[in-house]
Amino acid sequence: MRVSENLNAALHTVLERDPGMHLLGEDVLDPYGGAFGVTRGLSTRFPDRVLTTPISENAMTGVAAGLALAGDGAVVEIMFGDFVTLAFDQLVNFAAKSVSMYGSRVPMRMVVRCPVGGGRGYGPTHSQSPQKHLVGVPHLALYEVSPFRDNAEVFAEMLAREEPCVLFEDKVLYTRPMGEVEPPFTLRQDGPVARIGLTDEPDCVIVAGGGVAHRVLEAMRGLLLEEEIVCTLLVPSRLYPVELDLPPARHVFVVEEGTAGGTWGAEVARVVHERHWQDLARPVTLIHSADSVIPTAPHLEREVLVGASAVHRVIRETLRG
């Protein structure tokens, strides 16, 4: 099953199990089923609860928050995650605050889905990774699709939180098969975190979101064969709040496709420093894309986005330099 198919199956499960759940978004109705086909079949099966909307991310997110406030639930599809910024007011000033600002906790069951990331030639306004702009908002949980965890479990976890969640879906994952890890590495799922590696005592630990996981695995393979550096990769499906159980390691790296500055990686580093500073040989190293807009031309896009070669180089220079 491909990641997009797994997401589609998860959405079918959510709407089937909960008659109060709605799905909103632009062009989500059949036969189109959304820009990436993730909502295909849902409007045919649940015609009264799958609603196509005008091109207004702020409006659709506000409607979803209203449904949640009234006791129902909603999943919103932002066609391109770049435009979640247009829903910032509804997410931060209405939905997230509604959980606690009325004197007692109010369940706000809503998920905002955001296709993000480059690698597909969509250019500066349709290729960004805006995760960092929502880190640290009280009662707003952030998740990222991982090819190593069933999205039915992720949706169940998000809705059980009873607070607004944003699910980032890296577009390059949609056509990838679920759970693909090639030898010599092995995969172990520790709750919401996938752990991929060779040993419980690696030379370094790499923390990365699902969208860059395969690029990190490519770098890990090169480091193992060329430098005899053994890495363990942790892929959490929940980005924020950060909760990581690190294996013993002197060096920790965080890889993310977004640009540097106030990032999820910096939040991971803060948590790791608080809990593991005495075990580290140096501060956590952050690896990002270049400080640039994302070009449309494939060869220029590759120069900007973080790739396997950059991960390989930074880890080798840090451990061997």
C-alpha positions as CSV (number, residue, x, y, z in Angstrom):
1,M,0.0,0.0,0.0
2,R,1.3,3.5,-0.9
3,V,1.3,6.3,1.6
4,S,-1.6,8.1,-0.2
5,E,-3.6,4.9,-0.2
6,N,-3.0,4.4,3.5
7,L,-4.1,8.0,4.2
8,N,-7.2,7.4,2.2
9,A,-8.0,4.2,4.1
10,A,-7.5,6.1,7.4
11,L,-9.9,8.8,6.4
12,H,-12.5,6.2,5.4
13,T,-12.1,4.6,8.9
14,V,-12.4,8.0,10.7
15,L,-15.7,8.9,8.9
16,E,-17.1,5.4,9.2
17,R,-16.5,5.1,13.0
18,D,-17.7,8.7,13.9
19,P,-21.0,9.9,12.4
20,G,-20.2,13.4,13.8
21,M,-17.0,13.7,11.8
22,H,-16.8,15.9,8.6
23,L,-14.3,16.4,5.9
24,L,-13.8,19.9,4.3
25,G,-11.5,21.2,1.6
26,E,-11.1,22.5,-2.0
27,D,-12.0,20.0,-4.7
28,V,-12.3,17.0,-2.3
29,L,-15.4,15.6,-4.0
30,D,-15.3,12.7,-6.4
31,P,-14.2,12.0,-9.0
32,Y,-11.3,14.4,-8.3
33,G,-10.8,13.5,-4.7
34,G,-8.4,16.3,-3.9
35,A,-5.3,17.5,-5.6
36,F,-3.4,14.3,-4.7
37,G,-6.3,11.9,-4.7
38,V,-6.2,11.3,-0.9
39,T,-9.9,12.0,-0.4
40,R,-11.0,9.8,-3.3
41,G,-14.2,7.8,-2.7
42,L,-15.2,9.7,0.5
43,S,-17.8,12.0,-0.9
44,T,-19.5,9.0,-2.7
45,R,-19.6,7.0,0.6
46,F,-20.4,9.9,2.9
47,P,-22.1,12.5,0.8
48,D,-23.6,14.6,3.6
49,R,-20.3,14.9,5.6
50,V,-17.8,15.6,2.8
51,L,-18.0,19.2,1.9
52,T,-16.2,21.1,-0.9
53,T,-15.3,24.7,0.0
54,P,-14.4,28.0,-1.6
55,I,-10.7,28.9,-1.9
56,S,-10.5,30.3,1.6
57,E,-8.2,28.4,4.0
58,N,-9.3,30.8,6.8
59,A,-13.0,30.1,6.3
60,M,-12.7,26.3,6.0
61,T,-10.5,26.1,9.2
62,G,-13.0,28.4,11.0
63,V,-15.9,26.2,10.0
64,A,-14.0,23.1,11.2
65,A,-13.3,24.8,14.5
66,G,-16.9,25.7,14.9
67,L,-18.0,22.1,14.3
68,A,-15.5,21.0,16.9
69,L,-16.7,23.6,19.4
70,A,-20.2,22.4,18.9
71,G,-19.3,18.8,19.7
72,D,-18.7,17.3,16.3
73,G,-15.4,16.9,14.5
74,A,-13.7,17.9,11.3
75,V,-10.7,17.1,9.1
76,V,-9.6,19.9,6.8
77,E,-7.5,19.5,3.7
78,I,-5.4,22.5,2.8
79,M,-4.6,21.8,-0.8
80,F,-1.0,23.1,-0.4
81,G,0.4,23.4,3.1
82,D,2.0,26.8,2.2
83,F,-1.4,28.3,2.6
84,V,-1.9,27.2,6.2
85,T,-0.5,30.6,6.9
86,L,-3.9,32.0,5.7
87,A,-5.6,29.9,8.5
88,F,-3.2,31.0,11.2
89,D,-5.7,33.2,12.9
90,Q,-8.4,30.5,13.1
91,L,-5.9,27.9,14.3
92,V,-3.9,30.0,16.8
93,N,-6.5,32.6,18.0
94,F,-9.6,30.5,17.9
95,A,-9.2,26.7,17.7
96,A,-6.2,26.2,20.0
97,K,-7.4,28.7,22.6
98,S,-10.9,27.3,22.7
99,V,-9.6,24.2,24.4
100,S,-9.0,26.0,27.7
101,M,-10.1,29.7,27.6
102,Y,-13.8,29.1,28.6
103,G,-13.1,28.1,32.2
104,S,-13.1,24.3,31.7
105,R,-11.6,22.1,29.0
106,V,-13.5,22.0,25.8
107,P,-12.9,19.0,23.4
108,M,-11.8,20.4,20.0
109,R,-11.6,17.4,17.7
110,M,-10.1,18.7,14.4
111,V,-7.2,17.9,12.2
112,V,-5.8,20.2,9.5
113,R,-4.0,18.2,6.8
114,C,-1.2,20.0,5.0
115,P,0.6,18.6,1.9
116,V,4.1,20.1,2.2
117,G,7.7,19.9,0.9
118,G,9.5,20.3,-2.4
119,G,11.0,17.8,-4.8
120,R,8.1,18.0,-7.3
121,G,9.0,21.3,-9.2
122,Y,6.0,23.3,-7.8
123,G,8.1,26.4,-7.2
124,P,8.4,28.9,-4.4
125,T,4.8,29.2,-3.3
126,H,3.8,25.5,-3.4
127,S,6.8,23.7,-2.0
128,Q,7.5,25.0,1.5
129,S,7.8,23.2,4.8
130,P,6.0,25.6,7.2
131,Q,6.1,23.4,10.3
132,K,8.3,25.8,12.4
133,H,5.7,28.5,12.2
134,L,3.3,26.5,14.4
135,V,5.7,25.0,17.0
136,G,5.0,26.0,20.6
137,V,1.3,27.0,20.4
138,P,-0.5,25.7,23.5
139,H,-3.1,23.0,22.7
140,L,-2.0,22.8,19.1
141,A,-0.3,19.4,18.4
142,L,1.8,18.9,15.3
143,Y,2.2,15.6,13.4
144,E,4.0,14.5,10.3
145,V,3.1,11.5,8.1
146,S,5.6,8.7,8.5
147,P,5.9,5.9,5.9
148,F,6.6,3.6,8.9
149,R,3.3,4.1,10.8
150,D,-0.2,3.3,9.9
151,N,-2.1,6.6,9.5
152,A,-5.3,5.0,11.1
153,E,-3.3,4.9,14.3
154,V,-2.1,8.5,13.8
155,F,-5.7,9.8,13.3
156,A,-7.0,7.9,16.3
157,E,-4.2,9.4,18.4
158,M,-4.8,13.0,17.1
159,L,-8.6,12.8,17.7
160,A,-8.2,11.3,21.1
161,R,-6.2,14.4,22.2
162,E,-9.4,16.4,21.8
163,E,-7.3,19.4,20.7
164,P,-6.5,20.9,17.3
165,C,-3.8,19.0,15.4
166,V,-2.0,19.8,12.2
167,L,-0.9,16.8,10.1
168,F,2.0,17.6,7.7
169,E,2.2,15.3,4.7
170,D,5.3,15.5,2.6
171,K,4.2,15.2,-1.0
172,V,7.1,13.1,-2.0
173,L,5.8,10.3,0.2
174,Y,2.4,9.9,-1.5
175,T,3.7,7.4,-4.1
176,R,6.1,5.6,-1.7
177,P,5.1,2.2,-0.3
178,M,4.4,2.0,3.5
179,G,7.1,0.5,5.7
180,E,9.9,0.2,3.2
181,V,13.3,-0.4,4.9
182,E,16.1,-2.1,3.0
183,P,18.8,-4.3,4.6
184,P,21.0,-4.1,6.5
185,F,18.8,-1.7,8.5
186,T,15.9,-3.0,10.6
187,L,12.7,-1.2,11.6
188,R,11.3,-1.2,15.1
189,Q,8.2,0.8,16.0
190,D,8.3,2.2,19.5
191,G,4.8,3.7,19.8
192,P,4.7,6.9,17.8
193,V,8.4,6.7,16.9
194,A,10.0,4.5,14.2
195,R,13.5,3.4,15.1
196,I,15.7,2.3,12.2
197,G,19.3,1.1,12.5
198,L,21.7,-1.7,13.2
199,T,22.4,-1.6,16.9
200,D,21.2,-0.1,20.2
201,E,24.6,1.6,20.6
202,P,25.2,3.6,17.4
203,D,27.9,6.2,16.8
204,C,25.2,8.8,16.3
205,V,21.4,9.3,16.4
206,I,19.5,11.1,13.7
207,V,16.0,12.5,14.3
208,A,14.1,13.4,11.2
209,G,10.5,13.8,10.0
210,G,8.9,11.2,7.6
211,G,9.4,13.3,4.5
212,V,13.2,13.3,4.7
213,A,13.5,9.8,6.2
214,H,14.5,8.1,2.9
215,R,17.1,10.7,2.2
216,V,18.6,10.1,5.7
217,L,18.6,6.4,5.1
218,E,20.5,6.9,1.9
219,A,23.1,8.9,3.8
220,M,23.3,6.3,6.6
221,R,24.0,3.6,4.1
222,G,26.9,5.7,2.6
223,L,28.3,6.5,6.0
224,L,28.2,2.8,7.0
225,L,29.9,1.6,3.8
226,E,32.4,4.4,3.3
227,E,33.2,5.6,6.9
228,E,32.1,2.7,9.1
229,I,29.9,5.2,10.9
230,V,26.8,3.5,12.4
231,C,23.7,5.6,12.7
232,T,20.2,5.1,14.2
233,L,17.3,7.1,12.7
234,L,14.3,8.1,14.8
235,V,11.2,9.1,12.9
236,P,8.5,10.5,15.2
237,S,5.0,10.9,13.9
238,R,4.3,13.6,16.5
239,L,6.5,16.6,16.1
240,Y,5.2,18.7,18.9
241,P,5.0,18.3,21.9
242,V,8.4,16.6,21.5
243,E,8.8,13.2,23.2
244,L,11.8,11.1,22.4
245,D,13.6,8.2,24.0
246,L,17.1,8.4,22.7
247,P,19.4,5.4,22.5
248,P,22.9,6.0,24.1
249,A,24.9,8.2,21.7
250,R,27.5,11.0,21.9
251,H,26.3,12.8,18.8
252,V,22.7,13.7,17.8
253,F,21.6,15.3,14.5
254,V,18.2,16.6,13.5
255,V,17.3,16.8,9.8
256,E,14.4,18.8,8.4
257,E,13.5,20.2,5.0
258,G,12.6,23.7,6.3
259,T,15.0,26.6,6.6
260,A,17.0,27.3,9.7
261,G,15.7,29.6,12.5
262,G,13.1,28.9,15.2
263,T,12.5,25.3,13.9
264,W,11.1,22.0,15.1
265,G,14.7,20.8,15.1
266,A,15.7,23.6,17.5
267,E,12.8,22.4,19.8
268,V,14.1,18.8,19.6
269,A,17.6,20.1,20.5
270,R,16.2,22.0,23.5
271,V,14.5,18.8,24.8
272,V,17.6,16.7,24.1
273,H,19.9,19.2,25.8
274,E,17.7,19.3,28.9
275,R,17.6,15.5,29.2
276,H,20.9,14.3,27.8
277,W,23.4,17.1,28.0
278,Q,25.8,15.1,30.2
279,D,26.0,12.3,27.7
280,L,26.7,14.4,24.6
281,A,30.1,15.1,23.1
282,R,28.8,18.4,21.5
283,P,25.5,20.2,21.1
284,V,22.8,18.8,18.8
285,T,23.6,19.5,15.2
286,L,20.8,20.8,13.0
287,I,20.7,20.1,9.2
288,H,18.4,22.2,7.1
289,S,17.7,23.3,3.5
290,A,19.4,26.4,2.2
291,D,18.2,29.8,3.3
292,S,16.3,30.4,0.0
293,V,13.0,30.3,-1.7
294,I,12.5,27.0,-3.5
295,P,13.1,27.2,-7.3
296,T,11.0,25.4,-9.9
297,A,13.8,24.2,-12.1
298,P,14.7,20.6,-10.8
299,H,18.5,21.2,-10.8
300,L,18.1,24.4,-8.8
301,E,15.6,22.9,-6.5
302,R,18.0,20.1,-5.6
303,E,20.7,22.6,-4.7
304,V,18.3,24.3,-2.2
305,L,16.6,21.3,-0.5
306,V,18.4,19.2,2.1
307,G,19.5,15.9,0.5
308,A,21.4,12.7,1.3
309,S,24.7,14.2,0.3
310,A,24.4,17.1,2.7
311,V,23.4,14.8,5.6
312,H,26.3,12.5,4.7
313,R,28.8,15.4,4.6
314,V,27.7,17.1,7.9
315,I,27.8,13.8,9.9
316,R,31.1,12.7,8.4
317,E,32.7,16.1,9.1
318,T,31.3,16.3,12.6
319,L,32.4,12.8,13.6
320,R,35.7,12.7,11.7
321,G,36.7,16.3,11.5
